[in-house]
Amino acid sequence: MKLTDKRLILVVGKGGVGRSTVAATIALQCASAGKKTLLYETNANDRFGNYFDKPSVGSEPSQLAPNLWAVNATPASALAEYGLMVLRWKSVYEMVFENRVTRAFLRAIPGLDDYALLGKAWFHTTEEKRGKPVWDTVIFDMPASGHSFSMLRVPWVIVDTVPEGPLTRDARTVRELLTDPARTAAVLVTLAEEMPVNEAIELETKLVGLGILPQHLIVNQLYPAHFPSASPVAKVLDTLLANPQLAPPLAAVAAHASLSRDRRLLNERYLAEVRKRARTPVSELPMLFAQRLGPAHIHALAERLSTA
C-alpha cells in the first residue's frame, strides 16, 4: 500500500532535521492525490502557514491548499475536545472538566497532555460528517524524537496501569491504530550527519519495539554534488585552491566551493552509513538554498519525493 493510502502518517525525527518541511511535503502529496488531508501539529511555532502563503495555523482547521487543511493543537484544546467526545454534552463537560478540583487533578496526571494530543490525532482519523470520513489522511508532525516516543508510548502505559473504563478503552483503540500497518505509517526524518543518523536509527529500533513499523526514512537537506571526484570541475577547484596568489574575489568563490564539496562528502559518508544500518527504505531530499520556504519549494520537494 502506498504512503498516500494511509489513514495516519507519523512524521518523526530529531529537532532541526526538517520534520515540518517533510510533513508539509507528504501532506501536499496526499492532497494532490485527491485525499482530503489534515496536517496536524502540536504546540508549534507554526511554519505551515508560511509554506503555503497563508496566515499562521491555529487551533481550528484552516485550509492551506486544495484538499489540504492544517490545525495546531494545544494540550488544553485537545483535552477539551476529548472531554466533549467522552461526555457528549457541553454542560456535563463544563461541570466535570472546568471544575477547579478536577482541573488540578488532571494537571497532576503524568502524560495526560501527550495522550490528549495523540488522542486528537486518532479522533481526526475517525471523524465523520453525515456518515462519511471528514479526513482521508492525517499527517502528524510530531515533536522531537524523545518526546514523540514518550507520547506514542502513553497508550501502552494507560492500558497496563489504569483500571478498565473509557480511558483504557480508547487507549487500546489508539494502540491498535498505531500498530496497524494498513492504516498507519511512520516516516523517519534525519540529516546525513552523525548525531541525527544515530538518533534516527535508535528511534527506528524503539518504534519497531512498540510494533510501529516505519515505512520511509527520509534523509533531508542533502548538499548538491557539484564537484564529483575526478570530474573536470573538481580538478579546476583543486587547481584554484592550490594557488596561494589567488585574487580575493576568486579566492572567496573557491573557498565557498570547497566548503560545498566538503559538506557533500560528509553527507555521502553518513548517507552510506544510514543505508547500511537502517531497516527502513531510504529516500533523499535536497538542501533548498532559500531564506524562506514557500509553496514553490514545497511543490518541488513533493515532486522529488514522489519519484524517490
GUTOR-587520 format. One record per residue (C-alpha): chain; x, y, z. Coordinates in steps of 0.001 Angstrom, whole numbers. Layout:
N
{r 'A' {X Y Z}} ...
//
This chain:
308
{r 'A' {0 0 0}} {r 'A' {1293 3462 -905}} {r 'A' {2044 6080 1736}} {r 'A' {-777 8264 399}} {r 'A' {-3287 5470 1141}} {r 'A' {-2662 5501 4908}} {r 'A' {-5126 6969 7387}} {r 'A' {-2408 8250 9748}} {r 'A' {1175 9214 8908}} {r 'A' {3543 9932 11802}} {r 'A' {6487 12171 10855}} {r 'A' {9219 11769 13472}} {r 'A' {12868 12747 13931}} {r 'A' {15410 14778 15860}} {r 'A' {14843 18504 16292}} {r 'A' {16260 20591 13448}} {r 'A' {16166 17928 10730}} {r 'A' {13253 19491 8834}} {r 'A' {10341 17372 10092}} {r 'A' {7785 20105 9437}} {r 'A' {9023 20614 5878}} {r 'A' {8797 16875 5201}} {r 'A' {5362 16674 6847}} {r 'A' {4106 19517 4627}} {r 'A' {5643 17813 1592}} {r 'A' {3906 14491 2329}} {r 'A' {641 16287 3061}} {r 'A' {808 18051 -308}} {r 'A' {1450 14681 -1983}} {r 'A' {-1649 13226 -347}} {r 'A' {-3773 16266 -1223}} {r 'A' {-2541 16192 -4830}} {r 'A' {-3565 12514 -4989}} {r 'A' {-7142 13563 -4214}} {r 'A' {-7076 12782 -489}} {r 'A' {-8752 15233 1866}} {r 'A' {-5755 15758 4133}} {r 'A' {-5261 17234 7605}} {r 'A' {-1769 18414 8546}} {r 'A' {-1662 18160 12347}} {r 'A' {895 19873 14593}} {r 'A' {1002 20389 18361}} {r 'A' {2163 23357 20453}} {r 'A' {4114 24519 17411}} {r 'A' {5645 27775 16313}} {r 'A' {3710 27371 13087}} {r 'A' {5524 27168 9743}} {r 'A' {2767 25632 7645}} {r 'A' {1051 28956 7049}} {r 'A' {4268 30403 5588}} {r 'A' {4873 27297 3480}} {r 'A' {1575 27914 1683}} {r 'A' {1421 31734 1875}} {r 'A' {-1411 31603 4404}} {r 'A' {-1890 33030 7915}} {r 'A' {-458 31087 10855}} {r 'A' {-2358 27897 11655}} {r 'A' {-4413 27938 14857}} {r 'A' {-6445 25505 16948}} {r 'A' {-9225 25283 14339}} {r 'A' {-8570 23637 10945}} {r 'A' {-7712 26155 8233}} {r 'A' {-7311 25473 4526}} {r 'A' {-3817 25768 3031}} {r 'A' {-4359 24385 -479}} {r 'A' {-6902 22307 -2434}} {r 'A' {-7718 19197 -342}} {r 'A' {-5284 20337 2367}} {r 'A' {-6063 21753 5836}} {r 'A' {-3933 22203 8950}} {r 'A' {-4513 22504 12690}} {r 'A' {-2158 23471 15527}} {r 'A' {-3430 21832 18733}} {r 'A' {-2564 22677 22324}} {r 'A' {-2947 20260 25260}} {r 'A' {-5827 22393 26592}} {r 'A' {-7748 22398 23303}} {r 'A' {-7108 18676 22757}} {r 'A' {-8198 17757 26288}} {r 'A' {-11348 19847 25925}} {r 'A' {-12166 18105 22652}} {r 'A' {-11558 14694 24229}} {r 'A' {-13709 15586 27233}} {r 'A' {-16579 16638 24983}} {r 'A' {-16204 13463 22928}} {r 'A' {-16410 11246 26042}} {r 'A' {-19073 13180 27960}} {r 'A' {-21133 14125 24864}} {r 'A' {-22803 17193 26390}} {r 'A' {-21095 20568 26777}} {r 'A' {-22908 21271 30057}} {r 'A' {-21669 17974 31529}} {r 'A' {-18163 18667 30203}} {r 'A' {-18090 22106 31843}} {r 'A' {-19368 20678 35142}} {r 'A' {-16649 17993 35172}} {r 'A' {-13613 19398 33307}} {r 'A' {-13989 23066 34232}} {r 'A' {-14331 22233 37915}} {r 'A' {-11358 23674 39863}} {r 'A' {-10675 20428 41739}} {r 'A' {-10904 18331 38571}} {r 'A' {-8556 20645 36686}} {r 'A' {-5964 20402 39457}} {r 'A' {-6300 16616 39427}} {r 'A' {-5900 16445 35640}} {r 'A' {-2755 18578 35724}} {r 'A' {-1222 16068 38149}} {r 'A' {-1673 13059 35824}} {r 'A' {1670 12277 34086}} {r 'A' {1431 12065 30318}} {r 'A' {-2167 13286 30099}} {r 'A' {-1262 16257 27881}} {r 'A' {604 13977 25479}} {r 'A' {-2244 11492 25458}} {r 'A' {-4759 14248 24715}} {r 'A' {-2667 15431 21743}} {r 'A' {-2163 11903 20424}} {r 'A' {-5822 11120 21022}} {r 'A' {-6839 14150 18952}} {r 'A' {-4845 12781 16011}} {r 'A' {-6682 9458 16427}} {r 'A' {-10026 11270 16694}} {r 'A' {-9443 13013 13368}} {r 'A' {-8842 9632 11682}} {r 'A' {-12310 8551 12863}} {r 'A' {-14114 11885 12487}} {r 'A' {-17253 11638 10368}} {r 'A' {-19833 14017 8931}} {r 'A' {-23103 12725 7510}} {r 'A' {-21752 9179 7719}} {r 'A' {-18595 9893 5709}} {r 'A' {-14991 10408 6911}} {r 'A' {-14085 14082 7279}} {r 'A' {-10405 13308 6531}} {r 'A' {-8899 10666 4267}} {r 'A' {-5414 11162 5726}} {r 'A' {-3990 12784 8861}} {r 'A' {-306 13775 8796}} {r 'A' {1043 14177 12338}} {r 'A' {4123 16417 12514}} {r 'A' {5288 15012 15853}} {r 'A' {7555 16623 18472}} {r 'A' {11314 15871 18524}} {r 'A' {12432 12230 18840}} {r 'A' {12495 11672 22606}} {r 'A' {9216 13498 23194}} {r 'A' {7474 11799 20266}} {r 'A' {8413 8326 21507}} {r 'A' {7186 9164 25020}} {r 'A' {3924 10402 23501}} {r 'A' {3479 7251 21421}} {r 'A' {4081 5038 24469}} {r 'A' {1277 6600 26515}} {r 'A' {-1497 4258 25243}} {r 'A' {592 1237 26301}} {r 'A' {1121 2768 29766}} {r 'A' {-2591 3524 30187}} {r 'A' {-3671 24 29159}} {r 'A' {-1149 -1520 31556}} {r 'A' {-1801 709 34590}} {r 'A' {-5285 2291 34506}} {r 'A' {-8419 355 35599}} {r 'A' {-10867 -570 32843}} {r 'A' {-13028 2298 31666}} {r 'A' {-13421 4828 28825}} {r 'A' {-9762 5897 29078}} {r 'A' {-8369 2367 28716}} {r 'A' {-10903 1524 26012}} {r 'A' {-9797 4475 23902}} {r 'A' {-6105 3872 24656}} {r 'A' {-6466 308 23383}} {r 'A' {-8104 1618 20211}} {r 'A' {-5309 4168 19692}} {r 'A' {-2706 1432 20194}} {r 'A' {-4427 -754 17593}} {r 'A' {-4360 2138 15102}} {r 'A' {-670 2862 15705}} {r 'A' {363 -773 15201}} {r 'A' {-1808 -1429 12123}} {r 'A' {485 -1065 9055}} {r 'A' {-2551 -980 6765}} {r 'A' {-3725 2262 8377}} {r 'A' {-631 3849 9931}} {r 'A' {2883 4574 8673}} {r 'A' {5805 6205 10437}} {r 'A' {8190 8354 8411}} {r 'A' {11615 8963 9971}} {r 'A' {13429 12181 9042}} {r 'A' {17160 12727 9506}} {r 'A' {20146 14646 8206}} {r 'A' {23242 12946 6772}} {r 'A' {25246 13830 9878}} {r 'A' {26494 11772 12828}} {r 'A' {24111 12685 15660}} {r 'A' {20889 12805 13589}} {r 'A' {21723 9449 11944}} {r 'A' {22427 7783 15309}} {r 'A' {19210 9178 16756}} {r 'A' {17181 8089 13721}} {r 'A' {18473 4507 13986}} {r 'A' {17765 4470 17726}} {r 'A' {14237 5792 17146}} {r 'A' {13651 3220 14410}} {r 'A' {14544 444 16870}} {r 'A' {12238 1869 19551}} {r 'A' {9303 2224 17161}} {r 'A' {9699 -1332 15893}} {r 'A' {9799 -2460 19534}} {r 'A' {6361 -898 20038}} {r 'A' {5065 -2536 16874}} {r 'A' {5001 711 14858}} {r 'A' {6707 -67 11559}} {r 'A' {8471 2848 9796}} {r 'A' {7743 2890 6066}} {r 'A' {10234 5542 4944}} {r 'A' {13443 7058 6248}} {r 'A' {13997 10404 4563}} {r 'A' {17495 11901 4548}} {r 'A' {16796 15606 4281}} {r 'A' {18837 18664 3212}} {r 'A' {21485 16879 1150}} {r 'A' {24054 19204 -392}} {r 'A' {24299 19036 -4213}} {r 'A' {27129 17057 -5800}} {r 'A' {28606 19976 -7750}} {r 'A' {32171 18608 -7630}} {r 'A' {32187 14823 -8185}} {r 'A' {35538 13150 -7537}} {r 'A' {37938 13273 -10525}} {r 'A' {35483 15352 -12569}} {r 'A' {36766 18327 -14620}} {r 'A' {35125 20844 -12236}} {r 'A' {36769 19132 -9238}} {r 'A' {40170 19402 -10924}} {r 'A' {39594 23093 -11627}} {r 'A' {38655 23655 -7986}} {r 'A' {41782 21807 -6780}} {r 'A' {43923 23969 -9060}} {r 'A' {42375 27162 -7706}} {r 'A' {42800 26048 -4085}} {r 'A' {46462 25197 -4704}} {r 'A' {47199 28747 -5856}} {r 'A' {48270 30908 -2863}} {r 'A' {48210 34053 -5031}} {r 'A' {44506 33805 -5909}} {r 'A' {42861 37258 -6064}} {r 'A' {40335 37975 -3247}} {r 'A' {37056 37632 -5218}} {r 'A' {38102 34347 -6831}} {r 'A' {39642 33110 -3576}} {r 'A' {36311 33627 -1799}} {r 'A' {34449 31737 -4549}} {r 'A' {36954 28876 -4371}} {r 'A' {36646 28709 -573}} {r 'A' {32848 28611 -831}} {r 'A' {33040 25869 -3463}} {r 'A' {35439 23900 -1275}} {r 'A' {33020 24133 1663}} {r 'A' {30162 22907 -546}} {r 'A' {32257 19932 -1685}} {r 'A' {33247 19095 1906}} {r 'A' {29614 19191 3032}} {r 'A' {28639 16879 197}} {r 'A' {31408 14419 1087}} {r 'A' {30224 14449 4701}} {r 'A' {26663 13840 3528}} {r 'A' {27760 10927 1351}} {r 'A' {29600 9335 4264}} {r 'A' {26570 9375 6556}} {r 'A' {24135 8601 3758}} {r 'A' {26086 5379 3184}} {r 'A' {26005 4682 6927}} {r 'A' {22264 5158 7262}} {r 'A' {21625 2911 4243}} {r 'A' {23785 253 5883}} {r 'A' {22276 438 9371}} {r 'A' {18593 1190 8758}} {r 'A' {15954 -1456 8173}} {r 'A' {13640 1118 6611}} {r 'A' {13812 2078 2891}} {r 'A' {15777 5323 2488}} {r 'A' {14768 8312 345}} {r 'A' {16613 11599 -224}} {r 'A' {15602 15252 -337}} {r 'A' {17937 18095 -1358}} {r 'A' {19010 21173 544}} {r 'A' {16982 24168 -630}} {r 'A' {19010 27369 -579}} {r 'A' {16282 29864 283}} {r 'A' {15773 32342 3113}} {r 'A' {12117 31354 3350}} {r 'A' {10373 28256 2030}} {r 'A' {7159 28910 127}} {r 'A' {4632 26985 -1977}} {r 'A' {7013 26562 -4934}} {r 'A' {9615 24894 -2692}} {r 'A' {7089 22532 -1076}} {r 'A' {5730 21571 -4506}} {r 'A' {9278 20915 -5768}} {r 'A' {10039 18686 -2761}} {r 'A' {6749 16816 -3182}} {r 'A' {7569 16145 -6833}} {r 'A' {11052 14983 -5853}} {r 'A' {9713 12685 -3132}} {r 'A' {7123 11157 -5448}} {r 'A' {9912 9979 -7771}} {r 'A' {12203 8749 -4972}} 
//
